[in-house]
């Protein structure tokens, strides 16, 4: 390892931990590149098309100090570089940032000595087309969410799979999620937990009017197209909860598997089932 990137949440605890890690790494002769995580305004027009700077390709790995939101921001920075990423939890829940701060230095010692494994996770690519022109494009790790805003009426969400009409969800919204995102908003909306390395896409309606509308698990080869009804107003589309925009009946939302994946660093001795049990508090009496 010659150079390691550190993405830091704008929080004093994270900043202090980043300085300690930087000092520790430099003492071992390793260069450090620090990036402060500054979330963009969720409706920032400049962020809706993927033109943000990419992580330097010479980084051996990236350490994310923060919560799951910081991790998702870091993935937008990593893009298609293939740089492995380690999440260290300084937030509240931490499904993506599963490493605790007291494990940080022993795990970094193992990473420096190349004693670690990675797990491949799929991403989703989402486009918004208006009159045939692309007005937004994002790659997400967790989910793409179509949701009505507060006080808006129920949304009518026409959904197509590979150009075949599926149904019109009458619901508060619709979530298109990856297996990684199955433990995020989709889980809260009643969706299934999917093992994160599987190659699937999940459709989960949010508070559907028809109780027979349930989550649908699709192959990762599927292309999902979504349109809202002309009568629907105040409908918002978000990408990983990071950026978003209002959509209308004029817009076609197209979601499919992204052409690249990410590599998440896994810590030895901690299985995904251990993470589930810890985060969801399973197995206790």
N, C-alpha and C positions, 0 to 999 in steps of 0.2 A: 504494500500500500504506500503510494507516494503522495497522494493528495485526497483529502476527505472533505466533503461539503457538510455544513451544518445549517439547517433551516431552523430559525428561532422564532417562537411566538413572542409578540410584543407584551411580555409580562416579566416582572423582575426576577421571579424564580427561574424562568427559562433563560433569561439573559445571564444570570449568575452561573447557571449550570453550563451554559455554552462557553463562558470564559474559562471555567475550570477544565472543561474538556479540551478546549483549544490549547491551554497551557500543558496539559498532560500529553496531548498528541505531539506538540512541537518538541517536547523533551525527548520524544522517541524519534525525532527527525522527520516527522510527517508534516507536510504543508496542510494548511487549513483554509477553506473558503467559507466565509460566513454570510448567510443571506437572511436578512430580517424579513419576517413574514408580515406584510402589510396588506390586509384584505382589501380588494377593490370594492367600490360601491356596487351593490348587487345589480343595479340597472345601468352600469357604466357601458356606454355604447362601444368604447374602445376595446372592451374585453369580450364582446359577443362574438367576434371572429378571432380565431386563434392566431394571434400575431404577437403574443407575449414572448419575451426573451427565453431562450432555452438554457438549461443547465450546461456548464462547460463539460465537454465530452471527456476531458482528462481526469475527471473525478473517479476514484476507485469505488466509493460508495457515498451515500448521503444519510446523515443522521437527522431525524426530525424531532425537535424538542418542543412539545406542546400537546394539544389534544387532537382528536380526529379531524377537526376543521383545519388545523394547521397542516396535518398530513395530506388532506385533499388538496390544499393550496400547493403543497410541495409537488404532488403528482402532476399538477398543471405545469409546473416548472420543469420537471424531469422529462415530460413528453416522450419522445420515441428514442431517447438516448440509450436505454437498456441499463442504466446505472442502478444497482441494487439499493434498496431503501430500507432503513431501520426506523421504526417509530418508537419513541420514548414518551410515556404518558405523563403529562403534567396537567391534564384536563380532568374532566369528571368521570367519563365512562371508559373510553379508550379501547374500542374493538380493533382499530387499525394500529393504534400506538399501544401495543400490548406489553412492551417492556417497561418495567418500573425503574425509577431513578436509582434505586439502590443496586440494581443489576447492571447499570450502565457501564462502569469501568471494567468489570470482569468480561462482559459481552464484547466490549470494544477490544480487549486483549485477544479474545478468540478471533474476532474479525481481522485484526492486524496479522494474526498468524494463519489466516486463511482457513480457520476451523469453524466454518459456518455453512449453512445450506440456504437456498432461496426457494421460494414458491412462486410459480407464475400465476398471475391474475389477469383475467381478460378485462378489457375496457370497452365502453360503448362510445360510438361516434354519433352525434346528434346534429341534424341540420334543420333550420327553419327556412322554408322557401315561401316567398310571397310573389305571386305573378311570375313564377319560374326563376326568380332571382334569389340567391342566397343572402339572407340578412343576418343570420347567426349560425355559428358552427362551433361546437365544443366537444371535447373528449372527456368522459367522466369515468370515475372508478366505482362510484356507488349507484347513482340513479339520475334519471331524467323524470321530472315531476310536472304534470299538468294539474293545476289546482285553482279552484275559485277563491277569490279574495273574500274577506270578511263582509258579511251582509249580502253577498251575491247569491243568486238562486242556484239551484242544482244545475250542473253542467251536463251537456249532451255530447259525449266524446265518441265520434265515429272512429272505429279502429279496424285497420286492415293488416293482414299478415301475408307477406309476399304478394301483394296486390289483390288478395282474396278478402272480401268483406267478412269480418268476424262478428262484430256486434256494435251497437251504440250503447256505451256505458252511461247510464243515468246515475251520476254520482257526484261527490264533492271533488273528485279528481281521479287521476290515474298515474300510477308509478311504473316506470320501466326500469328494472334494476338488474344489476349483475349479481352473481353469487356472493361477491364481497359485500354488496349493498343489501343482501337479504336480511342482515341483522340491523339495518338502519331503519329508515322510514317505512319500508315495506313490511317489516316485522310488526311495527306499531299498528299498521293498517290491517293486520291479520294474515300477512303473507307467510310462506314457509321459510324455514332456515335451510339454506343450501350449502353443502360443503364448498368452501371458497375456491378450490382449484377445479371444480367442475365447469364444463363449457355449456352453460345454459343462459337464457334470458328469462326474467320473471316479469309478468304483468300482474299488477295488484290494483284493483279499484279501491278508492278511498270512500268509505261509507256509502256503498251502492244502494240505490233505491230498491233494486230487485235482489232479494236475498240469495237467489241462485247464482248471482255473479260472484265468482270466486277467483282466487289467483290461478294463473295459467303459466305453466313452465314450458318454455319453447326451446328448440335447439338454437345454438348460437349462430346458425346459418340464416336464421330468419331476419327479415327486414320488416320493421313495424312502421306503419304510417298512421298518423293521428290527425284528425281535424275536429274542431269544435263547431257547433251549430251556429247558424246566423243569429239566432235569438239570444245566444250566450254573450254576456259582457263581463268585464272584470275577471278575465281568466289570465293566470300568470304561469309562465313556464320557467322552471329553474333547473340549472345544471349543477349537480352535487351540492346544492345549497350555497353555491359560491357566487354565481352571476345568473341573471335572468332577464326576462322581458315580457311585456303583455303580448298576448296572441289573440287573433280574431278568426272568424270563419274564412278569411282570405288566406290564411297560413296553412301550409302542410308541414307537419313535424315528422321527420324521417329519422328513425333510430335503428342502428345495426351495430354489429361487433366492429370495433376499431381494428385497423390493420396491424397494430402493435400491441404488446402486452407490457406489464411491469413485473419486476422481480422484487418480492418482499423478502427481506432477510428474516429467517426463522431462528429462534433461539433453541438450543438443544435442551431436551428434557421438558419442553412445554408444548403439548399437543394442542390442536384446535379444540378438542373436547375439554381440555383443561381451561382454555380461554372461555368457552361457553359456560362452564360450571362456575368460574369465577365471576364473570361479568353478569350472568343471568341468575346467579345465586342458586344454582341447582345443587342437588345432592345433600342439602342441609336438612337436619331433622326439624 
